[in-house]
Amino acid sequence: MLDAIRKNFETEEGRQKSLQLRDAFGEGPDSFKDVLWVGECTHSFSLAAGRLAGVLPFAEETDHPFNLSQACWCSTELRWPRTLEKKLELDLVQNLKLLRSRGVWCSDDINGVKLKQTLDKANCPHSSFDTIFWMMPYVPDRQWRPPASISTMMYYYIQAFLESAAHVCKEDGQLVVVVTSAQCLSWNLYNCKPKWQDRQLQPEVWWFDVAPFEKHGYQSRFGDGRDRYVDYPVFHRLCDTVAVCWRMNSCASPEDDVNVRGVTEEDIAARKKLLEEVGKDPNEETAAEVETEGT
Ligand SMILES: C[S@@+](CC[C@H](N)C(=O)[O-])C[C@H]1O[C@@H](n2cnc3c(N)ncnc32)[C@H](O)[C@@H]1O
């Protein structure tokens, strides 16, 4: 399964349709972007991004090639894991220590759907960003909801996030959410076109390779403590993930529905079919086909 997911990134076409880290976070020595991470829970994703970008040392190492210099990185969460979630709290403390030692501003009480107000209230040192990034957005309130209502709720929740984030994003910046490809389809994100000034922003969809982040410390968390006894979450090894990006200078028009940049809905459907075939014996299938034809 993991090999099948990796094939996404190891072909020329896969690479061309994948989000490149330098597009989201910039690159050293002096072209880092101003980045705001939202909903970071234990901050293991922004920590891994810092390691991959070379502004934080890899685990067990002390050296790293670059400094953020003039760039500002802010890693935030609505509500940090509290004492009952001991394992998560320990991870959080460790990650905050590392990020802050490299000049990353970290805070909770930052609400993704009220970004400007909550960043101001928390005295965030920066007020406008090149990239605003939410890794695995979700509402972690542990309320039971009928499955059909979750998709609609997430569509509107993400739209509210985008419209709030637009107020703290630079004119040529971008808003990014990473979700599974199945969520991208069922939450209808291809048709999520947030309003900004007198236009609507157009989404682009790119494959997103989580493996390098997991290799350097990222552990996906629900954010509501339900996975507090899980040491190494494997969620992303089981799912294809995509980054949905809205560039602030984009403008949705009817033709864009057929000219989506990056990964199309058909690409996702084809990948889903491929993953469904993983591990199946091709001979068995041929035998079944022959049997059906013979009846
Ligand atoms: C599925 S978890 C993902 C956590 C982390 N980004 C990761 O990839 O492991 C979703 C996170 O979003 C946070 N969240 C939910 N609503 C939020 C909001 N309105 N503003 C900021 N964060 C929010 C939750 O507290 C939770 O930590």
The ligand as a MOL file (V3000), in Angstrom:
LIG
                    3D

  0  0  0     0  0            999 V3000
M  V30 BEGIN CTAB
M  V30 COUNTS 27 29 0 0 0
M  V30 BEGIN ATOM
M  V30 1 C -6.9770 16.8350 12.6340 0
M  V30 2 S -6.1480 17.9350 13.7500 0 CHG=1
M  V30 3 C -4.5880 18.1650 12.9080 0
M  V30 4 C -3.5340 18.6130 13.8600 0
M  V30 5 C -2.1570 18.8310 13.1980 0
M  V30 6 N -2.1920 19.8850 12.2270 0
M  V30 7 C -1.7030 17.5400 12.5330 0
M  V30 8 O -1.5850 17.4930 11.3030 0
M  V30 9 O -1.4760 16.5740 13.2630 0 CHG=-1
M  V30 10 C -6.9970 19.4770 13.5000 0
M  V30 11 C -6.4470 20.5730 14.3980 0
M  V30 12 O -7.1060 21.7930 14.0750 0
M  V30 13 C -7.3700 22.4920 15.2880 0
M  V30 14 N -8.5130 23.4030 15.0440 0
M  V30 15 C -9.8190 23.0960 14.8730 0
M  V30 16 N -10.5400 24.1920 14.6630 0
M  V30 17 C -9.6640 25.2360 14.7010 0
M  V30 18 C -9.7900 26.6240 14.5350 0
M  V30 19 N -10.9860 27.2070 14.3190 0
M  V30 20 N -8.6910 27.3750 14.6290 0
M  V30 21 C -7.4670 26.8260 14.8470 0
M  V30 22 N -7.2760 25.5180 15.0070 0
M  V30 23 C -8.3670 24.7270 14.9380 0
M  V30 24 C -7.6990 21.3940 16.2780 0
M  V30 25 O -7.5900 21.8260 17.6140 0
M  V30 26 C -6.6920 20.3290 15.8830 0
M  V30 27 O -5.4900 20.4710 16.5680 0
M  V30 END ATOM
M  V30 BEGIN BOND
M  V30 1 1 1 2
M  V30 2 1 2 3
M  V30 3 1 2 10
M  V30 4 1 3 4
M  V30 5 1 4 5
M  V30 6 1 5 6
M  V30 7 1 5 7
M  V30 8 2 7 8
M  V30 9 1 7 9
M  V30 10 1 10 11
M  V30 11 1 11 12
M  V30 12 1 11 26
M  V30 13 1 12 13
M  V30 14 1 13 14
M  V30 15 1 13 24
M  V30 16 1 14 15
M  V30 17 1 14 23
M  V30 18 2 15 16
M  V30 19 1 16 17
M  V30 20 1 17 18
M  V30 21 2 17 23
M  V30 22 1 18 19
M  V30 23 2 18 20
M  V30 24 1 20 21
M  V30 25 2 21 22
M  V30 26 1 22 23
M  V30 27 1 24 25
M  V30 28 1 24 26
M  V30 29 1 26 27
M  V30 END BOND
M  V30 END CTAB
M  END
